Amino acid sequence: MSESHDMMADIVADRASATTDPVKNLRTGVIFTAEIDGSPSPEIVLTELGEDYRNVVLLHVTDDGEAAGINPLDKVQFTLFGKLSTAQIIKRRDNPANVQNDFWAMQLTSKDA
């Protein structure tokens, strides 16, 4: 099984240059890279978060060191489709069987400031 895990980690590392975006942690000023899943399955959102969050994204962070610096309630910024978005980390999913650390983030609006 370990060989399969190593192969999956290699695939994720190989695709990173084409699938990751820079994300800035507004608390620390540190920029990390993440695959931004802007349309997670509604069923996963419901089971993971217990509510119907409509403005959530899932940040997949491969680097464990970068992931260690991200805390719940941190605000992050990233640009998608030419639009600067600010979101707040609401939950961390750190599964040792997954090559990436996942962070649920809820998009913030000017009303949330």
VMD Tcl script that builds the backbone (N, CA, C; Angstrom):
set m [mol new atoms 339]
animate dup $m
set s [atomselect $m all]
$s set {name element resname resid chain x y z} {
  {N N MET 1 A 0.821 -1.189 0.000}
  {CA C MET 1 A 0.000 0.000 0.000}
  {C C MET 1 A 0.867 1.256 0.000}
  {N N SER 2 A 2.003 1.223 0.662}
  {CA C SER 2 A 2.872 2.388 0.739}
  {C C SER 2 A 3.290 2.868 -0.642}
  {N N GLU 3 A 3.536 1.937 -1.544}
  {CA C GLU 3 A 3.922 2.315 -2.908}
  {C C GLU 3 A 2.803 3.101 -3.589}
  {N N SER 4 A 1.556 2.709 -3.358}
  {CA C SER 4 A 0.418 3.446 -3.921}
  {C C SER 4 A 0.354 4.865 -3.361}
  {N N HIS 5 A 0.593 4.999 -2.064}
  {CA C HIS 5 A 0.580 6.324 -1.450}
  {C C HIS 5 A 1.689 7.192 -2.021}
  {N N ASP 6 A 2.862 6.611 -2.220}
  {CA C ASP 6 A 3.969 7.361 -2.803}
  {C C ASP 6 A 3.632 7.810 -4.228}
  {N N MET 7 A 2.987 6.947 -4.991}
  {CA C MET 7 A 2.606 7.297 -6.365}
  {C C MET 7 A 1.586 8.436 -6.372}
  {N N MET 8 A 0.614 8.392 -5.461}
  {CA C MET 8 A -0.387 9.464 -5.389}
  {C C MET 8 A 0.270 10.783 -5.009}
  {N N ALA 9 A 1.209 10.739 -4.076}
  {CA C ALA 9 A 1.912 11.960 -3.665}
  {C C ALA 9 A 2.700 12.529 -4.840}
  {N N ASP 10 A 3.318 11.669 -5.631}
  {CA C ASP 10 A 4.066 12.125 -6.812}
  {C C ASP 10 A 3.143 12.768 -7.841}
  {N N ILE 11 A 1.969 12.195 -8.038}
  {CA C ILE 11 A 1.009 12.755 -8.998}
  {C C ILE 11 A 0.563 14.141 -8.556}
  {N N VAL 12 A 0.249 14.285 -7.280}
  {CA C VAL 12 A -0.185 15.586 -6.754}
  {C C VAL 12 A 0.946 16.604 -6.906}
  {N N ALA 13 A 2.166 16.213 -6.602}
  {CA C ALA 13 A 3.314 17.122 -6.730}
  {C C ALA 13 A 3.536 17.517 -8.186}
  {N N ASP 14 A 3.390 16.565 -9.105}
  {CA C ASP 14 A 3.597 16.846 -10.528}
  {C C ASP 14 A 2.569 17.822 -11.085}
  {N N ARG 15 A 1.338 17.736 -10.638}
  {CA C ARG 15 A 0.289 18.592 -11.193}
  {C C ARG 15 A 0.218 19.961 -10.522}
  {N N ALA 16 A 0.970 20.143 -9.432}
  {CA C ALA 16 A 0.863 21.368 -8.625}
  {C C ALA 16 A 1.093 22.636 -9.442}
  {N N SER 17 A 2.031 22.618 -10.372}
  {CA C SER 17 A 2.320 23.839 -11.126}
  {C C SER 17 A 1.129 24.288 -11.968}
  {N N ALA 18 A 0.259 23.374 -12.312}
  {CA C ALA 18 A -0.896 23.717 -13.148}
  {C C ALA 18 A -2.195 23.847 -12.363}
  {N N THR 19 A -2.221 23.381 -11.114}
  {CA C THR 19 A -3.497 23.330 -10.392}
  {C C THR 19 A -3.526 24.143 -9.106}
  {N N THR 20 A -2.400 24.729 -8.710}
  {CA C THR 20 A -2.399 25.472 -7.446}
  {C C THR 20 A -2.381 26.972 -7.694}
  {N N ASP 21 A -2.873 27.695 -6.717}
  {CA C ASP 21 A -2.904 29.147 -6.747}
  {C C ASP 21 A -2.292 29.676 -5.453}
  {N N PRO 22 A -1.706 30.879 -5.506}
  {CA C PRO 22 A -1.203 31.467 -4.262}
  {C C PRO 22 A -2.355 31.960 -3.399}
  {N N VAL 23 A -2.249 31.725 -2.105}
  {CA C VAL 23 A -3.258 32.150 -1.128}
  {C C VAL 23 A -2.504 32.865 -0.013}
  {N N LYS 24 A -2.983 34.046 0.365}
  {CA C LYS 24 A -2.317 34.810 1.419}
  {C C LYS 24 A -3.090 34.682 2.724}
  {N N ASN 25 A -2.377 34.290 3.770}
  {CA C ASN 25 A -2.958 34.248 5.107}
  {C C ASN 25 A -2.861 35.668 5.662}
  {N N LEU 26 A -4.003 36.315 5.880}
  {CA C LEU 26 A -4.006 37.705 6.322}
  {C C LEU 26 A -3.535 37.882 7.759}
  {N N ARG 27 A -3.599 36.834 8.565}
  {CA C ARG 27 A -3.117 36.922 9.949}
  {C C ARG 27 A -1.598 36.983 9.988}
  {N N THR 28 A -0.948 36.148 9.180}
  {CA C THR 28 A 0.511 36.040 9.236}
  {C C THR 28 A 1.217 36.750 8.088}
  {N N GLY 29 A 0.494 37.013 7.005}
  {CA C GLY 29 A 1.118 37.582 5.811}
  {C C GLY 29 A 1.805 36.550 4.937}
  {N N VAL 30 A 1.792 35.300 5.356}
  {CA C VAL 30 A 2.452 34.220 4.620}
  {C C VAL 30 A 1.603 33.818 3.417}
  {N N ILE 31 A 2.282 33.602 2.303}
  {CA C ILE 31 A 1.601 33.116 1.103}
  {C C ILE 31 A 1.883 31.623 0.980}
  {N N PHE 32 A 0.812 30.841 0.830}
  {CA C PHE 32 A 0.938 29.400 0.627}
  {C C PHE 32 A 0.231 29.036 -0.668}
  {N N THR 33 A 0.445 27.836 -1.138}
  {CA C THR 33 A -0.209 27.401 -2.364}
  {C C THR 33 A -1.278 26.368 -2.037}
  {N N ALA 34 A -2.364 26.434 -2.794}
  {CA C ALA 34 A -3.474 25.509 -2.570}
  {C C ALA 34 A -4.211 25.267 -3.871}
  {N N GLU 35 A -4.760 24.088 -3.986}
  {CA C GLU 35 A -5.741 23.826 -5.038}
  {C C GLU 35 A -7.066 24.319 -4.472}
  {N N ILE 36 A -7.731 25.199 -5.210}
  {CA C ILE 36 A -8.966 25.800 -4.719}
  {C C ILE 36 A -10.142 25.126 -5.398}
  {N N ASP 37 A -10.929 24.427 -4.612}
  {CA C ASP 37 A -12.125 23.750 -5.112}
  {C C ASP 37 A -13.310 24.662 -4.825}
  {N N GLY 38 A -13.750 25.381 -5.838}
  {CA C GLY 38 A -14.817 26.356 -5.669}
  {C C GLY 38 A -16.216 25.793 -5.715}
  {N N SER 39 A -16.337 24.534 -6.050}
  {CA C SER 39 A -17.676 23.955 -6.100}
  {C C SER 39 A -17.683 22.548 -5.505}
  {N N PRO 40 A -17.418 22.460 -4.200}
  {CA C PRO 40 A -17.473 21.135 -3.570}
  {C C PRO 40 A -18.895 20.588 -3.597}
  {N N SER 41 A -19.001 19.304 -3.593}
  {CA C SER 41 A -20.295 18.633 -3.631}
  {C C SER 41 A -21.176 19.081 -2.466}
  {N N PRO 42 A -22.434 19.448 -2.726}
  {CA C PRO 42 A -23.336 19.856 -1.641}
  {C C PRO 42 A -23.490 18.791 -0.562}
  {N N GLU 43 A -23.436 17.523 -0.953}
  {CA C GLU 43 A -23.551 16.454 0.039}
  {C C GLU 43 A -22.358 16.447 0.977}
  {N N ILE 44 A -21.164 16.698 0.423}
  {CA C ILE 44 A -19.970 16.735 1.263}
  {C C ILE 44 A -20.030 17.942 2.189}
  {N N VAL 45 A -20.483 19.081 1.665}
  {CA C VAL 45 A -20.611 20.276 2.504}
  {C C VAL 45 A -21.551 19.993 3.663}
  {N N LEU 46 A -22.684 19.380 3.369}
  {CA C LEU 46 A -23.667 19.088 4.411}
  {C C LEU 46 A -23.112 18.135 5.460}
  {N N THR 47 A -22.457 17.064 5.024}
  {CA C THR 47 A -21.946 16.092 5.984}
  {C C THR 47 A -20.728 16.607 6.739}
  {N N GLU 48 A -19.887 17.394 6.082}
  {CA C GLU 48 A -18.683 17.918 6.726}
  {C C GLU 48 A -18.991 19.069 7.671}
  {N N LEU 49 A -19.864 19.968 7.247}
  {CA C LEU 49 A -20.088 21.196 8.000}
  {C C LEU 49 A -21.407 21.201 8.757}
  {N N GLY 50 A -22.289 20.259 8.445}
  {CA C GLY 50 A -23.546 20.161 9.175}
  {C C GLY 50 A -24.566 21.212 8.795}
  {N N GLU 51 A -24.252 22.015 7.809}
  {CA C GLU 51 A -25.162 23.057 7.363}
  {C C GLU 51 A -25.044 23.189 5.856}
  {N N ASP 52 A -25.931 23.965 5.312}
  {CA C ASP 52 A -25.893 24.226 3.882}
  {C C ASP 52 A -25.151 25.540 3.641}
  {N N TYR 53 A -23.840 25.494 3.743}
  {CA C TYR 53 A -23.037 26.671 3.456}
  {C C TYR 53 A -22.971 26.839 1.944}
  {N N ARG 54 A -23.414 27.940 1.444}
  {CA C ARG 54 A -23.433 28.154 0.001}
  {C C ARG 54 A -22.188 28.847 -0.511}
  {N N ASN 55 A -21.492 29.574 0.316}
  {CA C ASN 55 A -20.320 30.308 -0.135}
  {C C ASN 55 A -19.048 29.733 0.461}
  {N N VAL 56 A -18.824 28.450 0.274}
  {CA C VAL 56 A -17.614 27.836 0.792}
  {C C VAL 56 A -16.743 27.329 -0.344}
  {N N VAL 57 A -15.465 27.318 -0.070}
  {CA C VAL 57 A -14.492 26.709 -0.960}
  {C C VAL 57 A -13.691 25.726 -0.123}
  {N N LEU 58 A -13.075 24.812 -0.804}
  {CA C LEU 58 A -12.227 23.831 -0.148}
  {C C LEU 58 A -10.809 24.078 -0.646}
  {N N LEU 59 A -9.902 24.369 0.283}
  {CA C LEU 59 A -8.505 24.598 -0.067}
  {C C LEU 59 A -7.727 23.322 0.209}
  {N N HIS 60 A -7.104 22.776 -0.824}
  {CA C HIS 60 A -6.294 21.561 -0.693}
  {C C HIS 60 A -4.829 21.996 -0.641}
  {N N VAL 61 A -4.195 21.861 0.518}
  {CA C VAL 61 A -2.813 22.291 0.713}
  {C C VAL 61 A -1.931 21.057 0.820}
  {N N THR 62 A -0.970 20.944 -0.083}
  {CA C THR 62 A -0.113 19.764 -0.121}
  {C C THR 62 A 1.041 19.847 0.866}
  {N N ASP 63 A 1.623 21.012 1.003}
  {CA C ASP 63 A 2.800 21.173 1.856}
  {C C ASP 63 A 2.386 21.175 3.332}
  {N N ASP 64 A 2.856 20.176 4.078}
  {CA C ASP 64 A 2.495 20.055 5.496}
  {C C ASP 64 A 2.991 21.247 6.311}
  {N N GLY 65 A 4.146 21.784 5.966}
  {CA C GLY 65 A 4.669 22.953 6.669}
  {C C GLY 65 A 3.783 24.167 6.487}
  {N N GLU 66 A 3.321 24.378 5.250}
  {CA C GLU 66 A 2.401 25.487 4.990}
  {C C GLU 66 A 1.079 25.265 5.719}
  {N N ALA 67 A 0.591 24.043 5.689}
  {CA C ALA 67 A -0.683 23.728 6.339}
  {C C ALA 67 A -0.612 23.945 7.848}
  {N N ALA 68 A 0.547 23.708 8.434}
  {CA C ALA 68 A 0.694 23.865 9.878}
  {C C ALA 68 A 0.485 25.308 10.329}
  {N N GLY 69 A 0.709 26.267 9.432}
  {CA C GLY 69 A 0.553 27.666 9.787}
  {C C GLY 69 A -0.845 28.215 9.599}
  {N N ILE 70 A -1.792 27.376 9.201}
  {CA C ILE 70 A -3.165 27.819 8.948}
  {C C ILE 70 A -4.037 27.388 10.114}
  {N N ASN 71 A -4.723 28.351 10.709}
  {CA C ASN 71 A -5.569 28.082 11.875}
  {C C ASN 71 A -7.029 28.369 11.570}
  {N N PRO 72 A -7.935 27.711 12.294}
  {CA C PRO 72 A -9.345 28.082 12.168}
  {C C PRO 72 A -9.513 29.572 12.481}
  {N N LEU 73 A -10.414 30.220 11.781}
  {CA C LEU 73 A -10.741 31.637 11.885}
  {C C LEU 73 A -9.733 32.551 11.180}
  {N N ASP 74 A -8.622 31.999 10.658}
  {CA C ASP 74 A -7.723 32.813 9.848}
  {C C ASP 74 A -8.473 33.301 8.619}
  {N N LYS 75 A -8.178 34.505 8.209}
  {CA C LYS 75 A -8.728 35.038 6.965}
  {C C LYS 75 A -7.663 34.900 5.887}
  {N N VAL 76 A -8.089 34.481 4.710}
  {CA C VAL 76 A -7.174 34.278 3.593}
  {C C VAL 76 A -7.702 35.026 2.377}
  {N N GLN 77 A -6.791 35.367 1.466}
  {CA C GLN 77 A -7.174 36.025 0.221}
  {C C GLN 77 A -6.549 35.294 -0.947}
  {N N PHE 78 A -7.313 35.217 -2.034}
  {CA C PHE 78 A -6.824 34.609 -3.261}
  {C C PHE 78 A -7.587 35.221 -4.425}
  {N N THR 79 A -7.015 35.096 -5.597}
  {CA C THR 79 A -7.657 35.613 -6.800}
  {C C THR 79 A -8.100 34.436 -7.656}
  {N N LEU 80 A -9.366 34.440 -8.003}
  {CA C LEU 80 A -9.921 33.436 -8.911}
  {C C LEU 80 A -10.714 34.154 -9.994}
  {N N PHE 81 A -10.479 33.784 -11.220}
  {CA C PHE 81 A -11.196 34.364 -12.351}
  {C C PHE 81 A -11.112 35.885 -12.337}
  {N N GLY 82 A -9.946 36.415 -11.924}
  {CA C GLY 82 A -9.719 37.846 -11.919}
  {C C GLY 82 A -10.340 38.592 -10.753}
  {N N LYS 83 A -10.945 37.898 -9.830}
  {CA C LYS 83 A -11.618 38.541 -8.694}
  {C C LYS 83 A -10.898 38.187 -7.401}
  {N N LEU 84 A -10.564 39.227 -6.617}
  {CA C LEU 84 A -9.943 39.006 -5.314}
  {C C LEU 84 A -11.020 38.580 -4.322}
  {N N SER 85 A -10.808 37.458 -3.680}
  {CA C SER 85 A -11.772 36.937 -2.713}
  {C C SER 85 A -11.126 36.828 -1.344}
  {N N THR 86 A -11.903 37.129 -0.325}
  {CA C THR 86 A -11.469 36.949 1.056}
  {C C THR 86 A -12.371 35.892 1.680}
  {N N ALA 87 A -11.747 34.967 2.390}
  {CA C ALA 87 A -12.504 33.884 3.021}
  {C C ALA 87 A -11.937 33.635 4.413}
  {N N GLN 88 A -12.749 33.007 5.249}
  {CA C GLN 88 A -12.327 32.677 6.606}
  {C C GLN 88 A -12.285 31.164 6.751}
  {N N ILE 89 A -11.178 30.672 7.284}
  {CA C ILE 89 A -11.033 29.233 7.514}
  {C C ILE 89 A -12.028 28.826 8.598}
  {N N ILE 90 A -12.864 27.838 8.293}
  {CA C ILE 90 A -13.856 27.412 9.281}
  {C C ILE 90 A -13.614 25.994 9.802}
  {N N LYS 91 A -12.850 25.202 9.050}
  {CA C LYS 91 A -12.609 23.836 9.510}
  {C C LYS 91 A -11.396 23.262 8.788}
  {N N ARG 92 A -10.646 22.462 9.514}
  {CA C ARG 92 A -9.494 21.771 8.937}
  {C C ARG 92 A -9.798 20.275 8.899}
  {N N ARG 93 A -9.491 19.666 7.786}
  {CA C ARG 93 A -9.631 18.212 7.663}
  {C C ARG 93 A -8.237 17.669 7.377}
  {N N ASP 94 A -7.664 16.993 8.331}
  {CA C ASP 94 A -6.289 16.498 8.238}
  {C C ASP 94 A -6.314 14.982 8.366}
  {N N ASN 95 A -6.485 14.328 7.254}
  {CA C ASN 95 A -6.580 12.878 7.224}
  {C C ASN 95 A -5.217 12.306 6.842}
  {N N PRO 96 A -4.607 11.492 7.679}
  {CA C PRO 96 A -3.283 10.965 7.356}
  {C C PRO 96 A -3.270 10.086 6.101}
  {N N ALA 97 A -4.417 9.631 5.660}
  {CA C ALA 97 A -4.478 8.811 4.443}
  {C C ALA 97 A -4.609 9.663 3.185}
  {N N ASN 98 A -4.692 10.985 3.360}
  {CA C ASN 98 A -4.811 11.899 2.231}
  {C C ASN 98 A -3.495 12.654 2.093}
  {N N VAL 99 A -3.009 12.788 0.875}
  {CA C VAL 99 A -1.739 13.465 0.640}
  {C C VAL 99 A -1.854 14.978 0.857}
  {N N GLN 100 A -3.072 15.498 0.907}
  {CA C GLN 100 A -3.281 16.923 1.112}
  {C C GLN 100 A -4.051 17.197 2.395}
  {N N ASN 101 A -3.807 18.363 2.962}
  {CA C ASN 101 A -4.588 18.862 4.094}
  {C C ASN 101 A -5.698 19.711 3.506}
  {N N ASP 102 A -6.904 19.525 3.954}
  {CA C ASP 102 A -8.043 20.262 3.411}
  {C C ASP 102 A -8.542 21.275 4.429}
  {N N PHE 103 A -8.864 22.458 3.928}
  {CA C PHE 103 A -9.395 23.521 4.765}
  {C C PHE 103 A -10.679 24.041 4.146}
  {N N TRP 104 A -11.753 24.039 4.928}
  {CA C TRP 104 A -12.993 24.657 4.496}
  {C C TRP 104 A -12.882 26.143 4.784}
  {N N ALA 105 A -13.234 26.957 3.797}
  {CA C ALA 105 A -13.181 28.407 3.963}
  {C C ALA 105 A -14.489 28.996 3.444}
  {N N MET 106 A -15.056 29.921 4.226}
  {CA C MET 106 A -16.305 30.579 3.842}
  {C C MET 106 A -15.991 31.973 3.312}
  {N N GLN 107 A -16.499 32.268 2.124}
  {CA C GLN 107 A -16.263 33.573 1.523}
  {C C GLN 107 A -16.873 34.674 2.390}
  {N N LEU 108 A -16.110 35.742 2.563}
  {CA C LEU 108 A -16.567 36.877 3.339}
  {C C LEU 108 A -16.975 38.005 2.391}
  {N N THR 109 A -17.911 38.812 2.829}
  {CA C THR 109 A -18.325 39.974 2.054}
  {C C THR 109 A -18.024 41.220 2.885}
  {N N SER 110 A -18.282 42.381 2.325}
  {CA C SER 110 A -18.037 43.620 3.059}
  {C C SER 110 A -18.880 43.685 4.333}
  {N N LYS 111 A -19.982 42.996 4.369}
  {CA C LYS 111 A -20.840 42.977 5.567}
  {C C LYS 111 A -20.190 42.185 6.715}
  {N N ASP 112 A -19.236 41.303 6.370}
  {CA C ASP 112 A -18.582 40.473 7.379}
  {C C ASP 112 A -17.375 41.151 8.012}
  {N N ALA 113 A -16.966 42.296 7.513}
  {CA C ALA 113 A -15.754 42.968 8.001}
  {C C ALA 113 A -15.919 43.488 9.408}
}
mol reanalyze $m
mol bondsrecalc $m
mol representation Tube
mol addrep $m
